[in-house]
Structure formats: structure tokens, C-alpha cells
Amino acid sequence: METSTYQLRCRECGKTWGNQPRSICEDCFSPLEITYDYDSIRQRISRDLITSRAPNLWRYRELLPLPAGYLPSLPVGYTPLVSVPRLGDQIGSRRLFVKNDAVCLPTLSFKDRVVAVALANARSFGFKTVACSSTGNLANAVAAQAAREGFKAWIFIPSDLEPAKILGTQVFGAEVVRINGSYDHVNRLCSQIADEHLPGEPGSGERGSDERGSDEHGWGFVNVNLRPYYAEGSKTVGYEIAEQLGWKLPDNVVVPMAGGSLITKIKKAFDELILLGLVDPKPVKFFGAQASGCSPISTAVKQYCDEIEPQRPKTIARSLAIGNPADGHYALQAIGKSGGWAEDVSDHEVVQSIQLLAESEGIFTETAGGVTVGTARKLIHQDRILPDETTVLCITGNGLKTTDVLADAYEAETPIAPKLAEFEAYLAAKAASLPAAFVAAADSSTAAVA
């Protein structure tokens, strides 16, 4: 891919900035994003070309900001789009699908996508150390892929992060800095480190090694100075949904919202596919999902407000606990212009929804997925999503990362001796609480053994 096919552009004033590790326009202080030469891309891309490639996110490389000649080493992405009729029966949808990034490689969340694209550019810009502020999944993804690609990694996290996510970062050899504060405090610190303590541009020769461990090229913070490149990785969720539906767009997409970027990038992906003639034009409604203990975007939607009031997070869904969402304004636009809506669910509903998805479809999601399922249930009951519409729920992370929220949901069974009589007594004791069909099947099996 030629570098000239993409560059940074200000989302508000439209000024272009070429390609560099920068996320803010110096003229109007608005966020930057990647823009593409779609006329050039249209001449080179097709459904047949995409489907002829390996099943990973790199199959969409013309639509990603990848340096010329970049050769990826990890098969990230192309996760299953799963029909979930049993879940649909439970919540009232007859055309329900789950986009299951709980099995995304290498660290079981959609953050593997954004990190893969960010690190491709970190190498190009000359960074030797990469870093991030994270609510957990991003920490895992940066640590793992940094190890794979030979970067040093520094990870900044709130001190109350789930133990599994902390361990899932440390195991890759990253330096983990725990901060007493919320994610918003952590992110503010990382912005200061990127902007103040490590000044200069990669390759400028203005900075040497210092006591903070920086190298001559500084640090590439994937969600600060590399953020525009990082964010583009999220588009691949949208490309895959369309391709896996037979190159068709769904009627509805329900997306968990933390900073608000994912929902905007899925919309961008759909818009690009239409623009390039890869799918037929179709209106898609975008629905945002948040936890009630941290719901700045959904609160603004429900109050018909254009401004987002920051909140202090208090929820078990820590991966969504961003009280001052960086892309909240653009998420509001994506939701509003599509005719969608946003909802939020309590911690109790989050746990119930995790269990519902697991018990009905065998998919174990983390708390963010519980938020998505619980929100979808509310939206269907409100008739905002209709039963016969094609609806996709975005499950963004694996339940093995947040098992602590289920610690009180299940009791440890008393072990029994390995004897048939012991099992028969156990089964009799359980009969009153087990479904009749289960007991009948168990009785039949026991009789056969006897």
C-alpha cells in the first residue's frame, strides 16, 4: 500500500497533516483521523480480492493505514459471526447474531485489532518503546504484541483493575504502572508524559536516553500520539460483519461504549464499503451500550443532549469505565444520525446477561459483553429493535478476564465418593431444583448403567 493513499486530517477544520505520531490539530485543537484516497483504492479493491486472502484483518489492508511494504506477523481478527437463536428466543429477536471478539488473537479482545495497526505505525515512526493507558484489554494487547514485535512496553492502569487483566499484562514482561485513580486520571497522566516529558518528533535527534527509560525516539502511546492509526483497527469489526453476512449490512448493531470510538469506526467501515461499491447502500441503526455506573454517552442520548457531562465511574464493567469519553461527541452523532439509541444496565443486569449468553449459546463474555446483551434486551423490549430485523451484538472481550464478578454467583459443590450409590443419593437431593427433563434424562442414564 502506498503511503500517499492515506494521511491525517482534522475532524473539524479539515486541515491535513501527512503521516506522523500526532492526534490533535495544532490549528483548532480538534482530534485527527485518517482519511484515504478512495478513488485510488476503488480501482484496486474488490470482494474477490479480499476473499482470496487469509482470514484475518490484514485482508482489508487497502483500507488500513499501513506503511508501504509492511509484513504482519500475527493473524489478528476475522472472528466468528455467530447466529444465536437461543439467546434470541430469550430476549425477543428472531435474527440475532453475535460478533465474537472474545476469541480474537492473541489476547481475546477486540483491542488486539487496534494494537496491531498501531504497532505497524510505531515501527514506521521509529519508536522502540510503546505504551498505553488502559482499563485492561488494551493493556493485555499492547503487552503481548510488543513482546511479539520486539518493543519495550509500559502499561498504565487504574489500581483497581481486575486481577486477571493485570496478570495477563505482566506475563508478557511489560512494565506495569498502577495509578490511584480512575481511567480518566491515568489517561491524563499518559497524555502529559507523551506531550511534556518526552518532547520532540521521532527521528528528530532532539532527545536522548534519560532516567525515565525513554529511547532516542521517545514513546509511542498507542491511544495518545498514535491514536488516529490505532482507532482505524476498529473498522475491521465492521468489514467482517458485512462480509460474513454475505456482503450485506445488518439492520442494527449494538456496541459497547467506553471512549466511544468503536461505534464510530464500525459506522465508518460501513460507509466506506458503500462508497467503494462493496455492499449495497442500506440504513443501519447504531445502538450504544453502557453500564449505569458509568454512562455519560447513554445519559446524553436519553436526555436528547448534545453535550456530554463527565461522570465518576462506579461499575463492575471496568473495561467501559471511562467517565470522560474522548470520542463521546462523535458517538452521539453516529447514534443520532442513524436513528439509533443508547441504553445502560445495572451491575446486577450485567451479571445476569453474562450468565444468559453463556447458558443459552456457550459464549463466555466479560462484563462489557454483559452490558451489550443487557442493553440489547432493553432495546428490544422498548421496540427500538424489532424481532425480524437483522441485529448484531458486538462482544468485545472474553469472560476469563473478569471471573471475579461471578465469584459469589456459584457455590462450590460438596464432593462425593466415586460410587454409583453416592451419585444416586446426590441426584435425588438435587431433583427438586433441577428441570424435570434433566432429571428424567439422568434417571434414564443411571438405569442403563445399572
C-alpha positions as CSV (number, residue, x, y, z in Angstrom):
1,M,0.0,0.0,0.0
2,E,1.4,3.4,-1.0
3,T,1.7,5.9,1.9
4,S,0.0,8.6,-0.3
5,T,-3.3,6.8,-0.2
6,Y,-3.9,7.9,3.5
7,Q,-3.0,10.8,5.8
8,L,-4.1,12.6,8.9
9,R,-6.9,15.1,8.7
10,C,-8.6,17.2,11.3
11,R,-12.2,16.1,12.0
12,E,-13.4,19.7,12.4
13,C,-11.3,22.2,10.3
14,G,-10.3,19.6,7.7
15,K,-6.6,20.5,7.6
16,T,-4.3,17.6,6.6
17,W,-1.1,16.7,8.5
18,G,0.5,14.0,6.4
19,N,1.6,11.0,8.5
20,Q,3.2,11.5,11.9
21,P,2.6,10.5,15.5
22,R,0.1,13.1,16.3
23,S,-3.6,13.1,17.4
24,I,-4.6,16.8,17.8
25,C,-4.8,19.5,15.2
26,E,-2.5,22.4,16.2
27,D,-4.8,24.9,14.4
28,C,-8.1,24.2,16.1
29,F,-7.1,21.6,18.8
30,S,-9.7,19.1,17.4
31,P,-8.9,15.3,17.0
32,L,-7.3,14.0,13.9
33,E,-8.4,10.9,12.0
34,I,-7.1,9.0,8.9
35,T,-8.5,9.9,5.5
36,Y,-8.0,7.9,2.3
37,D,-7.7,8.4,-1.4
38,Y,-10.9,6.4,-2.1
39,D,-10.7,7.0,-5.8
40,S,-7.3,5.2,-6.0
41,I,-8.5,2.4,-3.7
42,R,-11.6,1.8,-5.7
43,Q,-9.5,0.9,-8.7
44,R,-7.7,-1.8,-6.8
45,I,-10.1,-3.4,-4.3
46,S,-12.9,-6.0,-4.9
47,R,-14.8,-8.6,-3.0
48,D,-12.9,-11.4,-4.8
49,L,-9.5,-9.9,-3.9
50,I,-10.5,-9.6,-0.2
51,T,-11.9,-13.2,0.0
52,S,-8.8,-14.6,-1.7
53,R,-6.6,-13.6,1.2
54,A,-6.0,-15.2,4.6
55,P,-8.9,-14.9,7.1
56,N,-7.5,-12.1,9.3
57,L,-7.8,-8.3,9.4
58,W,-4.9,-7.8,7.0
59,R,-7.2,-8.9,4.2
60,Y,-8.6,-5.3,4.3
61,R,-5.2,-3.7,4.1
62,E,-6.1,-1.2,1.4
63,L,-8.4,0.4,3.9
64,L,-6.0,0.5,6.8
65,P,-3.1,2.9,7.4
66,L,-0.2,0.5,6.9
67,P,3.3,1.6,5.9
68,A,4.5,0.6,2.4
69,G,5.9,-2.9,2.5
70,Y,4.6,-3.7,6.0
71,L,4.5,-7.5,6.6
72,P,2.4,-8.5,9.6
73,S,3.4,-11.4,11.8
74,L,0.1,-12.1,13.6
75,P,-3.2,-13.3,12.2
76,V,-5.3,-10.9,14.2
77,G,-9.1,-10.6,13.6
78,Y,-11.7,-12.4,11.4
79,T,-13.5,-13.6,14.5
80,P,-16.8,-15.6,14.1
81,L,-20.2,-14.0,13.4
82,V,-22.4,-16.5,15.2
83,S,-26.2,-16.9,14.9
84,V,-27.6,-17.0,18.4
85,P,-31.2,-18.3,18.1
86,R,-31.5,-19.5,21.7
87,L,-30.4,-16.1,23.1
88,G,-32.8,-14.5,20.6
89,D,-35.7,-16.6,22.0
90,Q,-34.8,-15.3,25.4
91,I,-34.7,-11.6,24.5
92,G,-37.2,-11.4,21.6
93,S,-35.2,-11.4,18.4
94,R,-35.5,-13.9,15.5
95,R,-32.5,-12.6,13.5
96,L,-29.8,-12.2,16.2
97,F,-26.0,-12.6,15.7
98,V,-23.0,-12.2,18.0
99,K,-19.7,-10.8,16.6
100,N,-17.5,-12.8,18.9
101,D,-14.2,-11.0,19.6
102,A,-14.0,-12.9,22.8
103,V,-11.8,-15.3,20.7
104,C,-9.7,-12.7,19.0
105,L,-6.0,-13.4,18.9
106,P,-3.7,-13.0,20.7
107,T,-5.3,-11.8,23.9
108,L,-9.0,-12.5,23.5
109,S,-10.4,-9.0,22.9
110,F,-11.1,-6.6,20.0
111,K,-8.2,-4.4,21.3
112,D,-5.9,-6.8,19.5
113,R,-7.1,-5.3,16.3
114,V,-6.3,-1.7,17.2
115,V,-2.9,-2.6,18.7
116,A,-1.9,-4.5,15.5
117,V,-2.4,-1.4,13.4
118,A,-0.9,1.0,15.9
119,L,2.3,-1.1,16.3
120,A,2.7,-1.3,12.5
121,N,3.0,2.5,12.6
122,A,5.0,2.6,15.7
123,R,7.8,0.7,13.9
124,S,7.5,3.0,10.9
125,F,7.8,6.1,13.1
126,G,10.9,4.8,14.8
127,F,9.6,4.1,18.3
128,K,11.3,1.4,20.3
129,T,9.1,1.7,23.4
130,V,5.3,1.6,23.2
131,A,2.8,2.4,25.9
132,C,-0.8,2.9,26.7
133,S,-3.4,3.9,29.3
134,S,-5.8,1.1,29.8
135,T,-8.9,-0.3,31.5
136,G,-7.5,-3.8,30.9
137,N,-8.0,-5.3,27.5
138,L,-5.7,-2.8,25.8
139,A,-3.0,-3.5,28.4
140,N,-3.1,-7.2,27.5
141,A,-3.0,-6.5,23.8
142,V,-0.1,-3.9,23.9
143,A,2.0,-6.1,26.3
144,A,1.6,-9.2,24.1
145,Q,2.1,-7.7,20.7
146,A,5.0,-5.6,22.0
147,A,6.7,-8.8,23.1
148,R,6.0,-10.4,19.7
149,E,7.3,-7.4,17.8
150,G,10.3,-6.6,20.0
151,F,9.2,-3.4,21.6
152,K,9.6,-2.4,25.2
153,A,6.2,-1.8,26.8
154,W,5.0,0.5,29.6
155,I,1.4,0.0,30.7
156,F,-0.5,2.5,32.9
157,I,-3.7,1.2,34.6
158,P,-6.1,2.1,37.4
159,S,-5.1,0.3,40.6
160,D,-8.5,-1.4,40.9
161,L,-8.2,-3.3,37.6
162,E,-9.3,-7.0,37.6
163,P,-6.5,-9.3,38.8
164,A,-6.7,-11.5,35.7
165,K,-6.1,-8.5,33.4
166,I,-3.1,-7.3,35.5
167,L,-1.6,-10.8,35.4
168,G,-2.4,-11.0,31.7
169,T,-0.3,-8.0,31.2
170,Q,2.6,-8.8,33.5
171,V,3.2,-12.2,32.0
172,F,4.4,-10.6,28.7
173,G,7.2,-8.8,30.5
174,A,5.7,-5.3,30.3
175,E,6.4,-2.6,32.9
176,V,3.0,-2.1,34.7
177,V,2.4,1.2,36.5
178,R,-0.7,1.2,38.8
179,I,-2.3,4.6,39.4
180,N,-4.5,5.5,42.4
181,G,-7.4,6.9,40.4
182,S,-9.8,6.3,37.6
183,Y,-9.0,5.6,34.0
184,D,-9.5,9.3,33.2
185,H,-6.7,10.2,35.7
186,V,-4.5,7.5,34.1
187,N,-5.2,8.8,30.6
188,R,-4.5,12.4,31.6
189,L,-1.1,11.3,33.0
190,C,-0.2,9.4,29.9
191,S,-1.1,12.5,27.8
192,Q,1.2,14.6,29.9
193,I,4.1,12.0,29.6
194,A,3.6,11.9,25.8
195,D,3.4,15.7,25.4
196,E,5.6,17.1,28.2
197,H,8.1,14.7,29.4
198,L,9.1,13.1,26.1
199,P,9.1,16.1,23.7
200,G,10.3,16.1,20.1
201,E,9.5,14.1,17.0
202,P,10.7,10.6,16.2
203,G,14.0,10.8,14.3
204,S,14.5,14.5,15.1
205,G,17.6,13.8,17.2
206,E,16.4,16.2,19.8
207,R,16.1,13.7,22.6
208,G,18.5,11.1,24.1
209,S,18.0,8.5,26.8
210,D,17.1,9.7,30.2
211,E,16.3,8.4,33.7
212,R,12.7,7.6,32.7
213,G,13.8,4.9,30.3
214,S,13.0,6.7,27.1
215,D,15.0,5.9,24.0
216,E,16.1,8.4,21.3
217,H,12.7,8.2,19.6
218,G,10.5,8.6,22.7
219,W,7.5,6.5,23.5
220,G,4.6,5.6,21.2
221,F,1.4,5.8,23.2
222,V,-1.0,3.7,21.1
223,N,-4.0,5.7,22.4
224,V,-2.4,9.1,22.6
225,N,0.1,10.1,19.9
226,L,-0.7,7.0,17.8
227,R,-4.4,7.2,18.4
228,P,-5.6,8.0,14.8
229,Y,-3.8,4.9,13.5
230,Y,-4.9,2.7,16.4
231,A,-8.5,3.7,16.0
232,E,-8.6,2.5,12.4
233,G,-8.1,-1.1,13.5
234,S,-11.7,-1.0,14.9
235,K,-13.1,-0.6,11.4
236,T,-12.2,-4.3,10.7
237,V,-15.1,-5.3,13.0
238,G,-17.5,-3.6,10.6
239,Y,-15.8,-5.0,7.4
240,E,-16.0,-8.5,8.8
241,I,-19.7,-8.2,9.9
242,A,-20.6,-7.1,6.3
243,E,-18.5,-9.8,4.7
244,Q,-19.8,-12.6,7.0
245,L,-23.4,-11.6,6.3
246,G,-22.8,-12.2,2.6
247,W,-21.6,-8.7,1.8
248,K,-24.8,-7.2,3.3
249,L,-25.2,-4.7,6.1
250,P,-27.3,-5.5,9.1
251,D,-30.3,-3.5,10.2
252,N,-28.9,-2.9,13.7
253,V,-25.6,-3.0,15.6
254,V,-25.4,-2.9,19.4
255,V,-21.9,-1.7,20.5
256,P,-20.5,-1.3,24.0
257,M,-19.1,2.2,24.6
258,A,-16.2,3.3,26.7
259,G,-14.4,6.1,24.9
260,G,-17.0,5.9,22.1
261,S,-14.5,5.1,19.3
262,L,-15.6,1.6,18.3
263,I,-19.2,2.6,17.4
264,T,-17.9,5.4,15.2
265,K,-15.4,3.2,13.4
266,I,-17.9,0.5,12.6
267,K,-20.1,3.2,11.1
268,K,-17.1,4.4,9.1
269,A,-16.4,0.9,7.9
270,F,-20.0,0.5,6.6
271,D,-19.8,4.0,4.9
272,E,-16.5,3.0,3.2
273,L,-17.9,-0.3,1.9
274,I,-20.9,1.6,0.4
275,L,-18.6,4.2,-1.1
276,L,-16.4,1.6,-2.7
277,G,-19.3,-0.4,-4.1
278,L,-18.6,-3.5,-2.0
279,V,-22.0,-3.5,-0.4
280,D,-25.4,-2.1,-1.4
281,P,-26.5,1.1,0.4
282,K,-28.7,0.4,3.4
283,P,-29.6,2.4,6.5
284,V,-28.1,0.8,9.7
285,K,-29.2,1.9,13.2
286,F,-26.4,2.1,15.7
287,F,-27.2,1.4,19.4
288,G,-24.7,2.2,22.2
289,A,-24.5,0.2,25.4
290,Q,-23.1,1.4,28.7
291,A,-23.1,0.4,32.4
292,S,-25.4,2.5,34.6
293,G,-22.4,3.2,36.9
294,C,-20.6,4.9,34.0
295,S,-23.0,6.1,31.3
296,P,-22.0,9.6,30.1
297,I,-22.9,8.9,26.5
298,S,-26.1,7.0,27.0
299,T,-27.3,9.6,29.5
300,A,-26.7,12.3,26.9
301,V,-28.7,10.3,24.3
302,K,-31.6,9.7,26.6
303,Q,-31.7,13.3,27.6
304,Y,-31.6,14.5,24.0
305,C,-28.5,16.5,24.9
306,D,-25.6,17.4,22.5
307,E,-23.2,17.8,25.4
308,I,-21.7,15.1,27.5
309,E,-21.4,15.5,31.2
310,P,-18.4,13.6,32.6
311,Q,-19.2,11.1,35.3
312,R,-17.2,9.4,38.1
313,P,-17.2,5.6,37.2
314,K,-18.7,3.1,39.7
315,T,-19.3,-0.2,37.9
316,I,-18.1,-3.7,37.7
317,A,-17.7,-3.2,34.0
318,R,-14.3,-1.7,34.4
319,S,-13.4,-2.0,30.7
320,L,-16.1,0.5,30.0
321,A,-15.4,2.8,33.0
322,I,-14.4,6.0,31.2
323,G,-16.2,8.9,32.7
324,N,-15.0,11.5,30.1
325,P,-15.1,9.7,26.7
326,A,-12.7,11.1,24.1
327,D,-15.0,10.2,21.2
328,G,-18.3,10.7,23.0
329,H,-19.4,13.6,20.8
330,Y,-18.8,11.6,17.6
331,A,-20.6,8.5,19.2
332,L,-23.6,10.8,19.8
333,Q,-23.5,11.8,16.2
334,A,-23.3,8.2,14.9
335,I,-26.2,7.1,17.1
336,G,-28.4,10.1,16.4
337,K,-27.9,10.4,12.6
338,S,-28.6,6.7,12.2
339,G,-31.9,6.8,14.2
340,G,-30.5,4.6,16.9
341,W,-30.5,4.9,20.6
342,A,-28.4,4.2,23.7
343,E,-29.2,2.4,27.0
344,D,-27.4,1.3,30.1
345,V,-27.7,-1.5,32.6
346,S,-27.0,-2.1,36.3
347,D,-24.3,-4.3,37.6
348,H,-26.9,-6.9,38.5
349,E,-28.1,-6.9,34.9
350,V,-24.6,-7.2,33.7
351,V,-24.0,-10.4,35.6
352,Q,-27.4,-11.8,34.6
353,S,-26.6,-11.1,31.0
354,I,-23.2,-12.8,31.2
355,Q,-24.9,-15.9,32.5
356,L,-27.7,-15.7,29.9
357,L,-25.3,-15.6,27.0
358,A,-23.2,-18.4,28.4
359,E,-26.1,-20.7,29.3
360,S,-28.0,-20.1,26.0
361,E,-25.1,-20.1,23.5
362,G,-22.0,-21.3,25.2
363,I,-20.2,-17.9,24.8
364,F,-18.5,-16.6,27.9
365,T,-18.1,-12.8,27.7
366,E,-16.5,-10.3,30.1
367,T,-18.5,-7.6,31.7
368,A,-18.6,-5.4,28.6
369,G,-20.4,-8.2,26.8
370,G,-22.9,-8.4,29.6
371,V,-23.5,-4.7,29.1
372,T,-24.2,-5.3,25.4
373,V,-26.5,-8.2,25.9
374,G,-28.4,-6.5,28.7
375,T,-28.8,-3.3,26.7
376,A,-30.0,-5.2,23.6
377,R,-32.7,-6.9,25.7
378,K,-33.9,-3.4,26.9
379,L,-33.9,-2.0,23.4
380,I,-35.9,-5.0,22.1
381,H,-38.4,-4.6,24.9
382,Q,-38.7,-0.9,24.1
383,D,-39.5,-1.8,20.4
384,R,-36.5,0.2,19.3
385,I,-35.1,-3.1,17.8
386,L,-37.8,-5.2,16.1
387,P,-37.8,-9.0,16.2
388,D,-37.4,-9.7,12.5
389,E,-34.6,-7.2,11.9
390,T,-31.0,-8.5,11.5
391,T,-29.3,-7.4,14.7
392,V,-25.6,-7.9,15.5
393,L,-24.3,-7.7,19.1
394,C,-20.6,-6.8,19.5
395,I,-19.0,-9.0,22.1
396,T,-15.6,-7.4,22.7
397,G,-13.8,-9.5,25.3
398,N,-13.5,-12.9,27.0
399,G,-15.2,-13.8,30.3
400,L,-12.0,-15.4,31.6
401,K,-10.7,-11.9,32.2
402,T,-13.5,-10.9,34.6
403,T,-14.3,-14.0,36.6
404,D,-14.1,-12.0,39.8
405,V,-17.6,-10.6,39.1
406,L,-19.1,-14.1,39.2
407,A,-17.3,-15.2,42.4
408,D,-20.5,-15.0,44.5
409,A,-22.8,-16.4,41.8
410,Y,-21.9,-20.1,42.3
411,E,-21.4,-22.3,45.3
412,A,-18.7,-25.0,45.4
413,E,-20.4,-28.4,45.5
414,T,-19.5,-30.8,48.2
415,P,-17.5,-33.7,46.6
416,I,-19.0,-37.2,46.6
417,A,-17.3,-40.6,46.6
418,P,-16.8,-42.3,43.2
419,K,-19.7,-44.8,43.8
420,L,-23.0,-45.2,42.0
421,A,-25.0,-45.2,45.2
422,E,-23.4,-41.9,46.2
423,F,-24.4,-40.4,42.9
424,E,-28.0,-41.7,43.1
425,A,-28.3,-40.1,46.5
426,Y,-26.8,-36.9,45.2
427,L,-29.2,-36.9,42.2
428,A,-32.2,-37.5,44.5
429,A,-31.2,-34.5,46.6
430,K,-30.8,-32.3,43.5
431,A,-34.1,-33.5,41.9
432,A,-36.2,-30.8,43.4
433,S,-34.1,-28.0,42.0
434,L,-33.3,-29.5,38.6
435,P,-35.5,-29.2,35.5
436,A,-37.8,-32.2,35.0
437,A,-36.3,-33.1,31.6
438,F,-32.8,-33.1,33.0
439,V,-33.8,-35.4,35.9
440,A,-35.6,-37.7,33.5
441,A,-32.5,-37.9,31.3
442,A,-30.3,-38.6,34.3
443,D,-32.6,-41.3,35.6
444,S,-32.5,-43.0,32.2
445,S,-28.7,-42.9,32.0
446,T,-28.4,-44.2,35.6
447,A,-30.8,-47.1,34.8
448,A,-28.8,-48.0,31.7
449,V,-25.6,-48.2,33.7
450,A,-27.3,-50.4,36.4
